[in-house]
């Protein structure tokens, strides 16, 4: 078996307990997957791929710095596979917040209110094309208070592939909601990112155990292309 992102972080004996209890059974794709590209904006990676995270947060407090930029090639690879296979690509993204939209998360993390307008622009490698669905959101889950579910139903989607950020935040919240709605879920391990590598790994393990299949961008792309 190949090395998983959580190996060396989640103890082997704990992983074994999950396997003994039957967690982590693969569920695969349905017949019509959709791709979610969540929050891949300059506010989550910073403007300079070479800038370490400690410097990147001085520009945007919400940035994951080089940890985010490392995931961009995997995100681009996954987007390309979906587009070439004519499966839907949707872009849930953080919308600028007015004072009355700040909500509990902004109280907990005040830096989300201090992002300048250019921080909300999409990273070019993961930017939407004309005709692709944009989903402005104000909460962690891409389903919370948005039109996402309506679009998925209209498009006949039965499974969802997740990319973007953060692994422990908006990605996880969206995966849990999608699984609760009985969509098959896949998280692309090298196309999601977080400011904490421990949190990234532990949340991938937890999602793989309970809510989603976790696989690489290359594995995902091959499956999508074969399905098409």
Number of C-alpha atoms within 10 A of each C-alpha: 3 5 7 14 19 20 14 10 13 15 10 11 9 10 16 12 11 14 13 9 8 11 16 19 13 14 12 14 20 14 12 16 26 22 23 26 27 26 28 31 24 26 28 30 32 28 19 14 16 12 16 14 21 13 17 23 19 11 19 23 21 23 26 26 29 22 21 25 24 16 23 25 15 23 24 18 17 28 26 16 21 21 14 11 15 13 18 21 24 21 25 26 26 23 13 19 16 9 9 6 12 16 13 10 13 17 11 9 11 13 13 19 18 14 18 12 10 11 21 18 15 18 20 12 14 22 16 17 11 6 8 12 16 17 20 18 23 21 23 20 21 28 19 15 12 16 15 21 16 10 15 18 10 9 14 13 20 17 21 25 25 26 31 31 28 24 28 23 17 20 28 23 18 22 26 18 16 21 16 11 10 12 22 23 28 27 29 27 25 20 26 28 32 24 21 13 15 15 18 21 22 18 18 27 22 18 22 20 19 15 27 30 23 26 19 16 25 15 12 23 21 13 14 23 15 9 13 15
